[in-house]
């Protein structure tokens, strides 16, 4: 059963917020222009700092890697991640250090 949480425009807004949140910690991330979004999900292309490419599906179930290159939807994984951070931590060691460094910098500016 397909669950509809947002309309396709709302999924786009959600994806854009995620992109803005993590873009400083990856080499590239954008909404797929080749795989259309729907009322149940949207697809994003990711290139990590290690130069690994992925296609990510965002749905009401969370984040899932669906391809090992941009605009690919050919993996049949059942592994979902609750947040973009948990997905990125699992595929990019550089994300973890970059994100931690940014958090430390923000905390230091608060003092």
N, C-alpha and C positions, 0 to 999 in steps of 0.2 A: 504494500500500500504506500503510495507516495504522499508525503506530508507537505502541505503548502503552508509555510509560515510567512513568507514575504512575497511581494510581487517582484518581477524581474528588475524593476527600477530600484526597489529597496535593497535587493541583493547587491546591485551595483554600488549603492551608497555604502553598504556594509563593507564590501570589498575595498573600496577606496579608503575607508577609515583604517582598515587593517594595513593596507599598503603604506599609508602615511605613517603608521606606527612603527613599522619594521624596516622601511626602505633604507635607513642609515646603516643597517646591520647586514644587508645583503648587497650583492652587486646589481641586481635588477629584479624588479617584481612589477607585474602589470596584469590587467584583466585580459584574458584571451579574447582576441578579435575573431578567431576562427571557430571556437566552440561556443555556440549561443547559450546565454543564460536562460533560465526558466523561472517559474514560480517556486521551484524546489531547490535550485542550486545555481552556482556561478563557478566559473573556472578561472584560475590565475596561473600565470607562468612565472617561474622563479628561477633565478640563477644565484647560487650561493657564493660566498667569498672564495670558496674552493673551486669555483667554476663548474659545479654540478648543476644540471638543469632538471627541473621537475615541472609537471603540470599538477596543480592542486585543485581539488574540488572542495568548495565550501557549501555545506548544506545544514539543515537543522540538526543533523547528527554530529557535525563538527567538521574538521579538516581531514582530508584524505588524499594521499598521493595516488594519482590515477595514471601518470605517465612519467617516463624517465627522460623526456624531452618536452619542449614547448608544444602546446596544442596537441598533445597525445592523450588519448583516453582509452588505453588498452591494458591497464593493469586491473586485476580483479582482486584487490586487497580489501579485507574487511577491517583493517586497522584504522580507526578514527582517532584523531587527537582533539582534545577539548579546546585548545587554544593554538594560535599560530606560533606562540613561543615554544610550546611542547613539541610541535612538529619540527620547527627549526632547530631546536636543541638536539633532536634525534638525527638530523641529517647534516648539520654544520657546526663543527667545533668552534669555528671562528665566530659564529653568531653568539654563542654563549659568552665568549670573552668580550666581544664588542658591546653586547647588551649590558653585561655586568659593569664594564668600564663607564658606560653612559650613565648608569644608575649612580655609581660612585661620584661621578662628576656633578650630577644634579644635587646629590646629598651634600657634597662639599660646598656648593654654592649657597646652600641654605644656612650654613653656619656663619 
